Amino acid sequence: MDTDPIRPVADWMKSTDLVEVSYKKEGRGFALSTPDAPPPIPAGSLPPSRFLPVASEAVGVFQWSQPGKARVAEEGAEVAEGAVLGVVVSGSGKLTPVKAPAAGRVSRCFADAGEAVEYGRPLFLLEPKA
């Protein structure tokens, strides 16, 4: 594996108080952690949940809908698979839709319009249809 492309990230990370950083785009990415990072939770060690978290896939400002579209994600609302629950607006103005990974009911909303969000931050809990 060629580590040269991520070396600047590792050097930058040493100058911060971060203990873990990950990046993913179009199916490719990397994750780095320091010795101070908490150990990962082993797969299968958590009990099953009826809820499905929906996380931000970008860094930016959360908005409830695309410009000119109605808000879909209200707590208790039924949504279809692929429904746009909100958008994350990056500094360059790029809109990244937050889509429902399955059909179901929005159980909880964790962000509000105008709130800054990071990659991987949970925005919703979805209760998929059985």
N, C-alpha and C positions, 0 to 999 in steps of 0.2 A: 504494500500500500504506500502510495506517495503522500507523505505528511507535509510536504512543503506548502501546499495551499492553506493548511490550517495553522501553521506555525505562528503567523501574526495574531490569530485569534487567541492562541494559547499564551503568547507573550502579553497581550492586552489583558487577558483574564488574570494574570499574576499581579497586575497593577490595580485590581479592584477587590472588592470583598465577595465577589461571586464564588460559589463553590461548585456550580454546575451550569453549563450552557449547552443548548442543542439548537440545531438548525436543520430544517427540512424544506425542500422545494422540489416539486415535480418528481417525487419518489426518491430523491437523493438527499443525503445530508450527513450530519455527524453529531456526536455528543461528546463533550469533554467534562471531566469532573476532577476536583482536587482531592487529596487524601482526607480533607475535612467534610466532604460530601456525605450525607447519610447513605447507608447501604440501600440498594434497591430492594423493593418488596418482591419476594419470589413469586413467580407466576403460579396461580392456583391457590395462593395462601389466603386470599380474601374470600369471604362468603359471596355467593352470587347475589346480584342486586336486580330489582325489577326496573331500575332506572338506567338510562343511557345518557352519559354526559355529552354535551355538545360544546366543543372548545373553539376558541379563536384560532384561525389559521394564518393570522397576520398580526402585525404590530400597528396600532393606530388608534383612532377614535371610533367608538361604537356608536352606531345609529340604528334605530328600529327598522328602517326600511330604505330601499333605494329611492332616490328622488322621484317624486310623483307617484309613488306606490303607497298603498295602505299598510299599516302595521298588521302583522299576522300573529306574532308571538305574544300572546297574553297568557298569564297563568290560567290553566284550565282549558285553553283553546285546543281543539283538535287540528292537527296538521298532517298534510300528506308527505310522503317520502320525497325529499328534494325541495320542499317548500323553503323559501328564503325567510329565515327567522329574523335576520338583521344583516347589517353590513359593517365592515371595518374599513374606515377611510384612512389611508396612509398619508404621510406627509406630502407625497407627490400628487395626492388626489385620487389615487387608484382605489377603486371600490372592490373589496374582497367579500363576496357573499358568505353568510353563515347559513348553511343548509341543514335541514333535518335529515339525519342519516336513515331514518325509518319513519313510517307513519305512526302516529300516536298522539298523546296528549302532553302539552307543555305543563310540566309539574312545577317548575321553579325557574325564575329569571334572576340571574346574578349580576347583570350590568344594566346601566341606564344610559339614555341618550347623552352623548357628549363626554362619556367617561373614557379615559385612556385605558387600553387593554394591551396585553402582551400575547405573544404566540403561546398557545397551549392553555391559556386561562379559560376555565370553565365559564360559559356564558348562560347555559341552560341545562336543566335536567328534563329529559324526555321520557315519558312512560310509554314504551312501544305497545302497539296493539298485539294482543296474544294470538 
